[in-house]
C-alpha cells in the first residue's frame, strides 16, 4: 500500500496530470495545464510529451487537446514549432511570437540551443560557476599564471565554456613561448 502523503510533489503532479488525461481519454476534453512539469525530475520532463502522445495513440476517435505553458526546453524539443507560441511582455502588455517567428525549429533541437534561442539563456551553466571560470583567465599574463589557471580548471566538469578557456590559455601560452 502506498500512502498519498509519502509521494513527492513530482509524483503527485504526475498522478494528477497523467491520471486525469487517462480518466478522460474517451471524452472530448481540453486540458489547460500551467507548467505541469514543474515538480518533475529531468527524466520525467524529457518523457512528458511522449507520455501524452502514448495516451493519445491509445484512445478512441475522441478529441482530447492539451494546451500547456512551460519553461522547459525538454517539452519544446518534443514539440513541433507549429504548436508553439512564445509570450513576452512589451511595455507592460503581453504579446506573443508566432511559431513562424521563433527563429529556430524546435522538434528534435537540443535543449541547449532552445535555452538560448527561445528563453534567452546564453550559457549552459549557472552564473556562479560561469563567473568563476571567467575569473580564472582575467588576470593571466605569464606562463606561470597560465599553468596555475590550467590547474584551477581541473576542478570544473566538462563544458564548452571550460573548453573555450583552455583553448584561450593554450593560445596565450603559444604566443608567450614564440
CORPE-V415207 format. One line per field, one symbol per residue. phi: phi as a letter, one per 40 degrees, with the letter a starting at -180 (. if undefined). psi: psi as a letter, one per 20 degrees, with the letter a starting at -180 (. if undefined). burial: b if it has 16 or more other C-alpha atoms within 10 Angstrom, else e. A space follows every 10 residues. Layout:
# CORPE-V415207
phi: ???
psi: ???
burial: ???
This chain:
# CORPE-V415207
phi: .bcdccccdc ccccccccdc cccbcbbcbb cbbcfccdcc cdccccbccc cccccccccc cbcbbbbbba bbccccccbc dcbbbbbbbb fgbcbbbcdc bcgacccgcc ccccdcccbg ccbcaccccc cccccdbdbc bbcccccccc ccccccccac cccccccccc cccccccc
psi: ppphiiqrgg hgggggghgh hggjhkroqo popomijgjq rhghgiighg ghghghhjra lqpoqpoqqq johgghhjqp hijppppqpo liqprqprhh jhjpqhojqq hghhgghgij oiqjrqhghg ghghhhigjp hrgghghggh ghhhiqrprh gggggggggg gggghhi.
burial: eeeeeeeeeb bbbbeebeee bbeebbeeee eeeeebbebb eeebbbebbe eeeeebeeee eeebeeeebe ebbbbbbbbe beebbeeeee eeeeeeeebe ebeebbeebe bebbbebbee eeeeeeeeee eebeebbeeb eeeebbeebb eebeeeeeee ebeebbeebe ebbeeeee
